Amino acid sequence: MNQFFHSVTLDKEKCMGCTNCIKRCPTEAIRVRAGKAKIISERCIDCGECIRVCPHHAKKAKSDSLDMIRDFAYKIALPAPTLYGQFNNLDDIDIVLTGLKNIGFDEVFEVSSSAELVSEATRKLMQQGKLKKPVISSACPAVVRLIRVRFPDLCSHVLQLNSPMETAARLAKREAARKTGLPRGQIGAFFITPCPAKVTAIKMPISCKKSEVDGAIAISEIYPKLTAAMESGKPVEPLLHSGIIGVGWASSGGEASALLNDKYLAADGIENVIRVLEELEDEKIREMDFIELNACSGGCVGGVLCVENAYVAKARLQRLRRYLPVSQNHIDGKLPVGMQWQKNLLFAPVLKLSDDMNEALRMMAEIDRIQEELPGLDCGSCGAPTCRALAEDIVRGFAKKNQCIFILREEIKHVADALSSMGTFPAQADEEEKKR
């Protein structure tokens, strides 16, 4: 049985065998074999880059249907602040929140309000000197999984606070149980998600045994129904309970700026994230206290499950924030129960060659030898993202050297030369015999 859940899936019928996806995958989790892409499950971090670049729409993200809310007696919507930037000419966030209630939710609990609590908790922990600097944000699950499989030395730097999504679900369910008297099992919390990585974080969490979020509904799925509900003309309820800090989490730099500390770095886009992590691992970045990293360009507004251009959504959110207070949520005393991780972030050695050190060293030497024989162009024509990745596949027994088109061409030329040295090709000899 496959122990990995992935929200990013492949439709082989639509796959045309192009190599767009293999070049962009940050963990080299995709190969093209026999004319079709193949996702290596244990390497995939569900960042959604392959969805973004696939011209044939062969990659897609799994999320939950809105119909799922019917399974619960009391339904809570957990809107990501990214949702507010999807609507044109919106001047009041309460219109969106009321619209969510109009399409079937009993309550709305803003993830942006929990983001303000996470920001304050981070400030408190950093002031107490309890965190290893530079602190790396844990808000983007794709980045956390990337660190977990590629950057083992940085695992101890990751902020071990639950994401605003998880914190919101826990607080919302606790309040709903107190208010309604219903058992927790009959209360459902559903995140309105901008990206597939959040779906995976719910279905297979790293920070805890089981997520309190019961489902993840894509912004792109809920958008048409929500737009209609917002235009229904029904009275707008005053539901907003967050401010500039919480809503600012939707775009890159929002979380870091909320710490009120100018020694921070914010990077977005998976390639930029990897560059920063590599420099952190090499200790080239030392003067920063906090590092905010988002796999999607622009931050969560750039998620592949959004409907609006990331930069247009960011501009809309900036306009909406002008009319909000700085923050409406604060921590009194100790951190709320359930805000911190239940488990430490541990390195997942999915990229290792072998459990046996001697065998791994032998394979590494063999990879180096084969790589020297390859052209070093990293063209991707073999179905692997780089020449080194092909060399690794060969050593693992997943590929052959002549899958490199340059080596195959040399082999064909060698055979042709050998036949030519015999005087004539067999086919030519047969023709000459017939003429005689």
C-alpha positions as CSV (number, residue, x, y, z in Angstrom):
1,M,0.0,0.0,0.0
2,N,1.3,3.5,-0.9
3,Q,2.2,5.3,2.3
4,F,2.2,8.7,0.6
5,F,-0.8,10.9,-0.1
6,H,-0.4,13.4,-2.9
7,S,-2.8,16.1,-4.0
8,V,-0.9,16.5,-7.3
9,T,-1.8,13.8,-9.7
10,L,-1.1,12.8,-13.3
11,D,-3.6,12.1,-16.0
12,K,-1.6,9.8,-18.4
13,E,-4.2,10.1,-21.1
14,K,-3.4,13.8,-21.4
15,C,0.3,13.5,-21.0
16,M,2.2,14.0,-24.3
17,G,5.6,13.1,-22.9
18,C,7.1,16.6,-23.2
19,T,9.8,17.5,-20.7
20,N,8.4,20.8,-19.3
21,C,7.6,19.3,-15.9
22,I,10.9,17.5,-15.3
23,K,12.9,20.7,-15.6
24,R,10.9,22.6,-13.0
25,C,10.4,19.9,-10.3
26,P,12.5,21.0,-7.2
27,T,13.0,17.5,-6.0
28,E,13.6,15.8,-9.4
29,A,10.5,13.7,-8.7
30,I,9.4,13.4,-12.3
31,R,10.7,11.3,-15.2
32,V,9.4,10.7,-18.7
33,R,9.5,7.0,-19.6
34,A,7.9,5.3,-22.6
35,G,6.5,8.6,-23.7
36,K,4.6,9.4,-20.5
37,A,5.5,11.3,-17.3
38,K,5.9,9.4,-14.0
39,I,5.8,11.0,-10.6
40,I,8.2,9.4,-8.0
41,S,5.8,9.5,-5.0
42,E,8.3,9.6,-2.2
43,R,10.1,12.6,-3.7
44,C,7.0,14.7,-4.5
45,I,6.3,17.7,-2.2
46,D,3.1,18.8,-3.9
47,C,4.3,22.2,-4.7
48,G,2.2,22.3,-7.9
49,E,5.0,23.6,-10.2
50,C,4.3,20.8,-12.6
51,I,0.6,21.8,-12.7
52,R,1.7,25.4,-13.5
53,V,4.0,24.5,-16.4
54,C,2.2,21.5,-18.1
55,P,0.8,22.8,-21.4
56,H,-1.5,19.8,-21.8
57,H,-3.1,20.0,-18.3
58,A,-2.0,16.4,-17.6
59,K,-1.1,17.4,-14.0
60,K,-3.9,18.4,-11.7
61,A,-4.6,18.8,-8.0
62,K,-7.1,16.8,-5.9
63,S,-9.2,18.7,-3.5
64,D,-12.5,18.1,-1.7
65,S,-16.0,18.9,-3.1
66,L,-18.2,21.4,-1.5
67,D,-20.8,18.7,-1.2
68,M,-18.6,17.2,1.6
69,I,-19.9,19.7,4.1
70,R,-23.3,17.9,4.1
71,D,-21.6,15.1,6.2
72,F,-21.5,17.3,9.2
73,A,-24.2,18.8,11.4
74,Y,-22.3,22.1,11.9
75,K,-20.1,23.4,9.1
76,I,-17.3,26.0,9.5
77,A,-15.6,27.7,6.5
78,L,-11.9,28.6,7.0
79,P,-11.2,31.1,4.2
80,A,-7.6,31.8,3.3
81,P,-7.0,35.6,3.1
82,T,-6.0,34.9,-0.5
83,L,-9.7,34.4,-1.3
84,Y,-10.4,38.1,-0.8
85,G,-8.1,39.1,-3.6
86,Q,-10.0,37.0,-6.2
87,F,-12.9,39.4,-6.6
88,N,-12.9,42.6,-8.7
89,N,-14.2,45.9,-7.2
90,L,-14.5,44.3,-3.7
91,D,-14.5,47.0,-1.0
92,D,-15.8,45.0,2.0
93,I,-14.4,41.6,3.1
94,D,-17.6,41.0,5.0
95,I,-19.4,40.5,1.6
96,V,-17.2,37.4,1.0
97,L,-17.6,36.1,4.5
98,T,-21.4,36.5,4.3
99,G,-21.4,34.8,0.9
100,L,-19.7,31.7,2.4
101,K,-22.6,31.4,4.9
102,N,-25.1,31.8,2.1
103,I,-23.7,28.8,0.2
104,G,-24.2,26.4,3.2
105,F,-21.7,27.1,6.0
106,D,-23.0,27.8,9.5
107,E,-20.0,29.8,10.6
108,V,-17.0,31.5,9.1
109,F,-13.6,31.5,11.0
110,E,-11.0,33.6,9.2
111,V,-7.6,32.0,8.8
112,S,-6.3,35.6,8.8
113,S,-7.3,36.0,12.4
114,S,-5.3,32.9,13.3
115,A,-2.4,34.3,11.3
116,E,-2.3,37.2,13.7
117,L,-2.1,34.8,16.6
118,V,0.8,32.9,14.9
119,S,2.6,36.2,14.3
120,E,2.3,37.2,17.9
121,A,3.4,33.8,19.1
122,T,6.4,33.9,16.9
123,R,7.3,37.4,18.2
124,K,7.0,36.1,21.8
125,L,9.2,33.0,21.2
126,M,11.8,35.0,19.4
127,Q,12.0,37.6,22.2
128,Q,12.4,34.8,24.7
129,G,15.4,33.4,22.7
130,K,13.8,30.0,22.4
131,L,14.2,29.6,18.7
132,K,17.3,28.7,16.6
133,K,18.1,31.6,14.3
134,P,17.6,32.3,11.6
135,V,14.0,31.0,12.1
136,I,12.4,29.6,9.0
137,S,8.7,30.0,8.6
138,S,6.6,26.8,8.6
139,A,3.6,28.4,7.0
140,C,4.2,27.0,3.5
141,P,3.9,23.2,3.6
142,A,5.7,22.7,0.3
143,V,8.7,24.5,1.7
144,V,8.6,22.4,4.9
145,R,8.5,19.2,2.9
146,L,11.3,20.5,0.7
147,I,13.5,21.1,3.7
148,R,12.6,17.7,5.1
149,V,13.8,15.9,2.0
150,R,16.7,18.1,0.7
151,F,18.1,20.2,3.6
152,P,18.5,18.0,6.7
153,D,20.7,20.6,8.5
154,L,17.9,23.2,8.4
155,C,15.2,21.1,10.0
156,S,16.0,22.4,13.4
157,H,15.5,26.0,12.1
158,V,11.9,25.5,11.1
159,L,9.4,27.3,13.3
160,Q,7.4,24.6,15.1
161,L,4.1,26.5,15.3
162,N,1.0,25.2,13.5
163,S,0.0,27.0,10.4
164,P,-2.8,29.6,10.6
165,M,-5.0,27.0,8.8
166,E,-4.5,24.4,11.5
167,T,-4.7,26.9,14.4
168,A,-8.0,28.3,13.0
169,A,-9.5,24.8,12.7
170,R,-8.7,24.0,16.3
171,L,-9.9,27.3,17.7
172,A,-13.1,27.2,15.6
173,K,-14.1,23.7,16.6
174,R,-13.5,24.4,20.2
175,E,-15.7,27.5,20.1
176,A,-18.4,25.8,18.0
177,A,-18.5,22.8,20.5
178,R,-18.9,25.2,23.4
179,K,-21.6,27.2,21.6
180,T,-23.7,24.4,20.1
181,G,-23.1,21.6,22.5
182,L,-22.4,19.2,19.6
183,P,-19.7,16.6,19.8
184,R,-16.5,17.4,17.9
185,G,-17.2,14.7,15.4
186,Q,-20.3,16.4,14.1
187,I,-18.4,19.7,13.6
188,G,-16.6,20.0,10.2
189,A,-14.0,22.6,9.4
190,F,-13.2,23.2,5.7
191,F,-10.3,25.2,4.4
192,I,-10.7,27.2,1.2
193,T,-7.3,26.5,-0.3
194,P,-5.2,28.3,-2.9
195,C,-2.8,25.5,-3.4
196,P,-2.4,21.6,-3.5
197,A,0.3,21.6,-0.8
198,K,-2.3,22.7,1.8
199,V,-4.4,19.7,0.8
200,T,-1.5,17.4,1.4
201,A,-0.8,19.1,4.8
202,I,-4.4,18.2,5.8
203,K,-4.5,14.6,4.6
204,M,-0.9,13.7,5.7
205,P,0.3,16.3,8.3
206,I,3.9,16.5,9.4
207,S,3.3,18.5,12.6
208,C,0.7,16.3,14.2
209,K,-0.9,12.9,14.0
210,K,-4.2,14.1,12.6
211,S,-5.3,17.5,11.2
212,E,-8.3,19.2,12.7
213,V,-9.3,20.4,9.2
214,D,-11.8,18.0,7.7
215,G,-11.5,19.0,4.1
216,A,-9.9,21.4,1.6
217,I,-12.0,23.0,-1.1
218,A,-10.2,24.7,-3.9
219,I,-10.7,28.4,-4.4
220,S,-11.3,27.7,-8.1
221,E,-14.2,25.3,-7.3
222,I,-16.0,27.5,-4.8
223,Y,-15.5,30.7,-6.7
224,P,-18.5,30.5,-9.1
225,K,-21.0,29.6,-6.4
226,L,-19.5,32.2,-4.0
227,T,-19.7,34.9,-6.6
228,A,-23.4,34.2,-7.1
229,A,-24.0,34.2,-3.4
230,M,-22.2,37.6,-3.0
231,E,-24.4,39.1,-5.6
232,S,-27.7,37.8,-4.1
233,G,-28.5,41.1,-2.5
234,K,-28.9,39.5,1.0
235,P,-27.9,41.6,4.0
236,V,-24.1,41.6,4.8
237,E,-23.2,40.4,8.3
238,P,-20.3,42.1,10.3
239,L,-18.1,38.9,10.4
240,L,-14.5,40.3,9.9
241,H,-12.3,39.9,12.9
242,S,-8.8,40.4,11.5
243,G,-6.6,43.2,10.4
244,I,-3.7,44.3,8.2
245,I,-1.3,41.8,9.7
246,G,-3.6,38.8,9.1
247,V,-4.7,39.7,5.6
248,G,-1.1,40.5,4.7
249,W,-0.1,36.8,5.1
250,A,-1.7,36.2,1.6
251,S,1.3,37.7,-0.2
252,S,5.0,37.3,0.1
253,G,6.5,39.3,2.9
254,G,3.3,39.6,4.9
255,E,4.3,37.1,7.6
256,A,7.8,38.4,8.0
257,S,6.8,42.1,8.2
258,A,4.2,41.2,11.0
259,L,7.1,40.3,13.3
260,L,8.0,44.0,13.6
261,N,11.7,43.2,13.1
262,D,13.7,44.5,10.1
263,K,16.2,41.6,10.1
264,Y,14.1,39.3,7.9
265,L,14.2,37.9,4.4
266,A,11.2,37.0,2.3
267,A,11.5,35.0,-0.9
268,D,8.9,33.4,-3.2
269,G,8.9,31.1,-6.2
270,I,10.4,27.6,-5.8
271,E,13.7,28.4,-7.6
272,N,14.3,31.4,-5.4
273,V,13.4,29.4,-2.3
274,I,15.9,26.7,-3.2
275,R,18.6,29.3,-3.7
276,V,18.0,30.8,-0.3
277,L,18.0,27.4,1.4
278,E,21.3,26.5,-0.3
279,E,22.9,29.7,1.0
280,L,21.5,29.1,4.4
281,E,22.9,25.6,4.4
282,D,26.3,26.9,3.4
283,E,26.0,29.6,6.1
284,K,26.2,32.4,3.7
285,I,23.2,34.1,5.2
286,R,23.9,34.9,8.9
287,E,22.6,38.3,9.7
288,M,18.9,37.5,9.4
289,D,16.6,36.6,12.3
290,F,13.6,35.3,10.3
291,I,13.3,33.7,6.8
292,E,9.9,33.7,5.1
293,L,9.7,31.3,2.1
294,N,6.8,30.7,-0.2
295,A,6.9,28.1,-3.0
296,C,4.4,30.0,-5.2
297,S,5.5,33.2,-6.9
298,G,4.0,36.2,-5.1
299,G,3.1,34.0,-2.0
300,C,-0.2,32.2,-1.5
301,V,-1.9,34.6,-4.1
302,G,0.2,32.7,-6.7
303,G,-1.3,29.3,-5.8
304,V,-2.4,27.1,-8.7
305,L,-5.9,26.7,-7.3
306,C,-6.6,30.4,-7.4
307,V,-8.5,32.0,-10.3
308,E,-6.9,35.5,-10.4
309,N,-3.5,36.6,-11.5
310,A,-1.2,36.7,-8.4
311,Y,-0.2,40.3,-8.8
312,V,-3.7,41.5,-9.5
313,A,-4.9,39.7,-6.4
314,K,-2.0,41.2,-4.4
315,A,-2.9,44.7,-5.5
316,R,-6.6,44.2,-4.5
317,L,-5.5,43.0,-1.1
318,Q,-3.4,46.1,-0.6
319,R,-6.4,48.2,-1.3
320,L,-8.6,46.2,1.1
321,R,-6.0,46.4,3.9
322,R,-6.0,50.2,3.9
323,Y,-9.3,50.3,5.7
324,L,-8.5,47.7,8.4
325,P,-7.0,48.0,11.9
326,V,-3.5,46.7,12.3
327,S,-4.5,43.6,14.2
328,Q,-7.6,42.3,16.0
329,N,-6.3,39.2,17.7
330,H,-3.9,38.9,20.6
331,I,-2.5,36.2,22.9
332,D,-3.1,36.8,26.6
333,G,-0.5,34.9,28.7
334,K,0.7,31.6,27.4
335,L,0.3,30.3,23.9
336,P,-3.1,28.7,23.2
337,V,-3.2,24.9,23.6
338,G,-2.6,23.1,20.3
339,M,-0.7,25.9,18.7
340,Q,2.7,24.2,18.8
341,W,3.7,21.1,16.9
342,Q,3.2,17.7,18.4
343,K,6.2,16.2,16.6
344,N,9.7,17.5,15.6
345,L,10.6,17.9,12.0
346,L,12.8,15.0,11.0
347,F,14.8,14.5,7.9
348,A,13.2,12.1,5.4
349,P,16.1,10.6,3.4
350,V,14.1,9.8,0.3
351,L,17.0,10.8,-1.9
352,K,19.5,8.5,-0.4
353,L,21.0,5.8,-2.6
354,S,21.2,2.9,-0.1
355,D,20.8,2.2,3.6
356,D,24.2,0.6,3.5
357,M,27.0,3.2,3.6
358,N,29.5,1.2,1.7
359,E,26.9,0.4,-1.0
360,A,25.9,4.1,-1.2
361,L,29.5,5.1,-1.6
362,R,30.0,2.5,-4.4
363,M,26.8,3.8,-6.1
364,M,28.0,7.4,-5.8
365,A,31.3,6.6,-7.4
366,E,29.5,4.8,-10.2
367,I,27.2,7.8,-10.7
368,D,30.2,10.0,-11.0
369,R,31.8,7.7,-13.5
370,I,28.7,7.5,-15.7
371,Q,28.1,11.3,-15.4
372,E,31.6,11.8,-16.9
373,E,30.5,9.8,-19.9
374,L,27.4,11.9,-20.5
375,P,27.4,15.1,-22.5
376,G,26.6,17.4,-19.5
377,L,24.0,19.4,-21.4
378,D,21.1,18.7,-19.0
379,C,18.7,18.8,-22.0
380,G,16.1,16.5,-20.6
381,S,15.7,14.5,-23.8
382,C,16.4,11.3,-22.0
383,G,13.4,11.8,-19.7
384,A,15.5,12.8,-16.7
385,P,15.9,16.5,-15.6
386,T,19.8,16.4,-15.6
387,C,22.6,14.2,-16.8
388,R,23.4,13.4,-13.2
389,A,19.8,12.3,-12.6
390,L,20.0,10.0,-15.6
391,A,23.3,8.6,-14.2
392,E,21.5,7.9,-10.9
393,D,18.6,6.3,-12.7
394,I,21.1,4.0,-14.5
395,V,22.8,3.0,-11.3
396,R,19.5,2.3,-9.7
397,G,18.5,0.2,-12.6
398,F,15.7,2.4,-13.8
399,A,17.3,3.6,-17.1
400,K,19.9,2.7,-19.6
401,K,22.8,4.8,-20.9
402,N,21.5,4.8,-24.5
403,Q,18.4,6.7,-23.4
404,C,20.7,9.7,-23.8
405,I,20.2,10.7,-27.4
406,F,23.8,11.7,-27.9
407,I,25.1,8.3,-26.7
408,L,22.4,6.6,-28.8
409,R,23.6,8.6,-31.8
410,E,27.2,7.5,-31.2
411,E,26.1,3.9,-30.9
412,I,24.2,4.1,-34.2
413,K,27.2,5.8,-35.9
414,H,29.5,3.1,-34.5
415,V,27.3,0.3,-35.9
416,A,27.0,2.2,-39.3
417,D,30.8,2.6,-39.4
418,A,31.3,-1.1,-38.6
419,L,28.9,-2.1,-41.4
420,S,30.5,0.4,-43.7
421,S,34.0,-1.1,-43.1
422,M,32.7,-4.4,-44.4
423,G,32.4,-2.8,-47.8
424,T,28.6,-2.6,-48.1
425,F,25.6,-2.7,-46.0
426,P,23.7,-6.0,-46.1
427,A,20.7,-4.4,-47.9
428,Q,23.1,-2.9,-50.5
429,A,24.8,-6.3,-51.0
430,D,21.4,-7.9,-51.7
431,E,20.6,-5.3,-54.3
432,E,23.9,-5.7,-56.0
433,E,23.5,-9.5,-56.1
434,K,20.1,-9.1,-57.8
435,K,21.6,-6.8,-60.5
436,R,24.2,-9.5,-61.3
